[in-house]
Amino acid sequence: MPILLRREIFKKKHFSTEPHNKKSIDISPTDSQGFKLTWKKAKAAHKPGSCYVSRNMKSGPRVALFRLRRFIRANKYRRDLTKAALRRACAILNSQKRTLQVKNQSGKFFF
């Protein structure tokens, strides 16, 4: 087998379709206020039932986003996706804001 063909064989990489592949985080909305941060523990990779850890971030938006950024930096999760994670968390927090009731001229409330 020629050398060039051997190199092409070794270049192929297998990527898993698992949602939490190795080191990743997931940010999802909670039922009430805040968002839920889920990550995968590397030490429990062979225990699928206990490898995922989740934590609710219910404090105010400024504190929650600061904690999320600090978590990503401390655990060395994909640093290139830090802004994307912060944007997703910010969008979730903005969607949970209460809408103000505006009084109509006729005296009825509408949203």
N, C-alpha and C positions, 0 to 999 in steps of 0.2 A: 504494500500500500504506500503510495507516495506521501511525502511529509506534509504537503498542503492538505490532503484529505484528512490526515490524522489530526491536524490542528482544528479543522472544522468540526470534527466529532467532539472535541473537548470544549469548544465554545458554547455548545448547546447547554442551556440551563433549564431546569424544571422549576416552574413557579406553581405554588399551591393555590388553589381557588378558595381556600379556607378564609373566612372573613378576618380572623385575627391571626395572621401569619407572623410567627416569631414575635417581634416587638411592635405592637400597634395599640392604638387607643380608639375608643368609640365614644362619641358624644351624642346623647339622645335626650329628648325632653322628658321631664317627669310629669306626673299627673297634676301636681300643684305647681309651685314656683321652682325655678332653677332648672338645672340639667343634671344628667347622670353620666358620670365618667366611668367607663369600663376599660380595663386593661388586662393583659395576659401575663401571668407570672411565668418566667422562664424555667424556674426550678420545678414547677408542677406540670411540665409539658406532657408527661406520660399519664397524668391523671385528668382526664377531660372534665370530670365533674367538679373539680376544685381548682382548675387553672385560671378561671376568670374571677376577677375581683372588681367590684363596682362601689362607687361612692357618690352620694348625692351632694351637689354643690347648691345649697339653698340660701347662702348669704347674698348680700347685695351684688349687683352686677360688677362693680369695680373690684370688690374683694374676690369674687368667684373667678373672674378673668385673670387676676393676678396669681391666684392659686393654681389655675390651670397652666399658665405660662411657667411658673416655678416648677410644677410637676414634670412638664415636658423637658425642661432643661436639666433637672436633677437626675432623671432616669434615662437621659440620652435617647429619647425616642426621636424619630425622624425630625431632625431640626429644620429641614426644608419644608415640612408641613406644619410648622408651628403657627404661621399666620392663617393657614386654612382652618386649623382647629379653632383658633381664636375667633375667626369670622363665623364659623358654624355655631359656636357657643353664643356669640353676640346676637346672631339671627334668632336663635331659640329664645334668648332672654327678651329680645324686642317683641317677639310674637306673643309673649306672655304678659305684656303690659296691659293694664286695664284701659279701656276706652272711656272717654269722658262723655257724660250725657249732656247733650246740648238742648236747651229749651227752645221750642219753636215759638213763633209769634202768637200762635193760637193757644199756647199754653200746654201743648202735648209734648211729651219727650220722644225723641227719636235717636237712633244710634248712627 
